[in-house]
Amino acid sequence: MCRGLAALPITCLERAKDLKTRLGILLHKPELGHRIGTSSKLQLGSRRSRQGRDSSQEVLEWRESFDQLLKSKSGVTAFHTFLKTEFSEENLDFWLACEDFKKTRSKTKLASKANRIFEEFVQNEAPREVNIDHETREITRKNLSGATSACFNEAQAKTRTLMEKDSYPRFLKSASYQDMTKQATSRGVSKRSHT
């Protein structure tokens, strides 16, 4: 067995060690799932969003569409917390980095940010590599030569679709989101009975 491990590229061994560490943390913290649900409840509170809507109404709107979730700051936070439990938060982090990147106006900052995002998320063996196909990766690499605010559009769209079709449905079924919706529903019922 050791002979087989020695033949593996060093990056594979580093990734395996990283995964082992992450899994070890989960094994030693059985309360992790409970804490996640609890923190989500704490975030819900009785705040009002910028549009004046109660946050409990906002929580219920997240199930209407993935766009509704992404429009909500607390929705993005809850979704990110969920993705961490699945070790796939890099997808949302990449999507958010692309959204921030699109707001960059300075050409020099645009080029440096583009390279940083590519190195962190897109290139092969990137530290937080997102799951995109080779063709999209190559298109994105070519787009870096003349970095514009649109150079990550295709990779961002693929990552968004992956989250919407894969992670988002699991988030809606997760215990933490179910707890938030129960809390939001009970808050709505208690408000109506007090009016």
Disulfide bonds with the S-S distance in Angstrom:
none
